[in-house]
Amino acid sequence: MAERRIGLIPNATTNARGADDECAILATDRRLIVTFEKPQIRFKQGLRNYFGKEADAPPIPPATVNYATVDLDQLGKMPQNVVIPYFVVEKFALHMTLGVASIDVKYRNEAGKSLTFTAILVPSEPLIKKNKMEGIRRRDTIKEYGQKCQELFKRALPSSLSQNTEWMS
C-alpha cells in the first residue's frame, strides 16, 4: 500500500541543523518529513556576502517543492531533510509555550542514538494580517493554528503513539 500524505505544516522554525531554519513538516501515514527549502547560510559566508566579498560557495536559490506531487521516497532521501518514521518515536508532544505552538519529538536514529526534534509552528504573516483586519487577535490566530496542527497530527500518528502524546489543551 502506498504511503499517504496526511497534511503539511508550511511554516515552522527549528534548529535541527544547528541554526534557526525555516522548514516545512510533511506528515504522512508512516513518517514525518522535515524539509528545508531555504539554504542555510553559515555565519562566515553571511559575513562575506554582507561585506561584498565573493563567498566560497554562493547560496543555492530556494527550491519550491510541490508537496502534493513530489515523490515521498526522493524527498526522504534528500540529505538536508530530516525523516522521522513513527516506529522510532519514543515521545511526541505538542504544546503552547510563551504564546506559540511547538512540537517536541523524541526518537532514536538508525544508530540507536536518542535525538529530539523541536519546532515552533508559526502561522503565515498574511494569515495573521488577514485575521487582524477581521478583528481577531494575534494570539488567538496562533492558538487556532496550533489547534489545526494538532488535528493534523492526530490524523497522522498511529493510535498507539497518539494515545501517549501530550496534546495542548
N, C-alpha and C positions, 0 to 999 in steps of 0.2 A: 504494500500500500504506500502510495506517495506521501511525502511529508506535506502537511497543510500549513499555510500561513494563517495565523490567528489575528495578528494585528501588528501595528507599527507605532512606536513612540519616536517621533522625529526629532524632538528637542530634548536632549539630555546632556548633562555635563558630568564628566568623570575624570579621574586622574589615573586611570588604568595604565597609561603609558608613561607615567612619571611627571606629567604636567597636565594642567587643566585642558581638556579637549572637549569639543562638541562631538556628540555621537548620536546615532540612531539605534534603537533597540528593536529588532525584529523578533517577535515571538511566534514560534511555530508550535505544532503539537508535540515536538520532540526536543527542542532546544531553544535557547536564546542566542541570537547572533548580534553582536555589538559591532557596528560598522563606523569607521572613521572616514568621512568623506573629505574633510578639510585636512590638508597636510599639516604635520606637526613641524613647527619651525623652532629649531633649537635656539637657545639663548645667543650663542656665538654667531650663528647665521643671521639671527634677527638684528644683532648689532651691526654686522657688516652691511646688511640691507639698509639699515637706518642711516648709516654714515656714507652710503653711496658707493662702498667698495663692492667689487664683484664677489659673490659668495662662491664657496667651493662647489656647491650643488644648488642651483636655483630651486625654489619650491615648485612642486608639481601643482598645476592648477587643480582646483577641486573637481572631482568627478561627480556626475549626477547619476545615482543609481535608481533605476526603475524597480522598486521593490515588488511590484505586482507581477513582473515577468522575469526577474533575474533568476538564474539557476541557483538554487539554495546551496548545492554542493560546492559550486565555484565560489560563491560568496563566503562560505565557511572556510574555504582553503586559502583565502587571501591572507597573507602574513600579518597585515596590520589590524585585522579583525580579531575579536575575542569571541570564541564559541563556548557556550556552557550547556552541555547536554543535561537534561533534567535528572538523569540517573546518577550523576556525580554531585548533585546539590545536597548539601547537608542541612542548610538553613536558608530560608527566604523570608525577608521582612520588607514591608512597605509601610512607611510611617511619615507623619508630618513632623518636621523638626525646624524650629525657628521660622515658621511660616512657609516652608517649601516641602513638597513631597519628595521622598528619596527611597531608593531601594538598596538593600544590602543582601548580597547573595554569597553565602559561604559554600565553597565547593572544593573538590580535590582535582588536580590536574592529572595527566597521564602518568606522571612520575610519583603520584601519591602525595604531593605537597599540598597542604591546605592553603587556599587563597580566598580572598574576599574581593568581590566586585561591588563597588558602591557608585551610585549615580544619582544626581539630582534631576528630577523630572520637571521641566520648565515649559509652561505654555508659550506659544509663539507671541511675539510682541504685537503683531496685527490682531490676534485674538484678544489680548489684554486691552488694546486701544479700542477695539470694537465694543467690548463689554463695558468699558469706561464710558463710552458715548451713550450706552444704554442705561447707565446709572449703576452698573454692577462694580463693586469694589474689587481692587486688585487681589486682595487676599481671598475673596470669595471665588474669583476666577481660578486662582491657583488651587484652592481646595477642590473645586469641581473637576479640574483637570486631573488632580490626584485620584479622585474617585473613579474617573473614567479609566485611568491607567490600572487601578485596582480591579475593575471589572474585566479588563483585557487579560490581566494575569490570572484571574480566577478561571477564565475560559481556557487559558493556555496550559496552566500547570496540571500535572496529573493529580488525581484526587488524593492520593497518599501524601503528596507534598503540600497540596493546597490546605489540607486539614491541619497541618502542623505549622502553617505560615502565620506570622504576626501581621495582621492587617491593620490599617489605620481605621480609627473609629469615626 
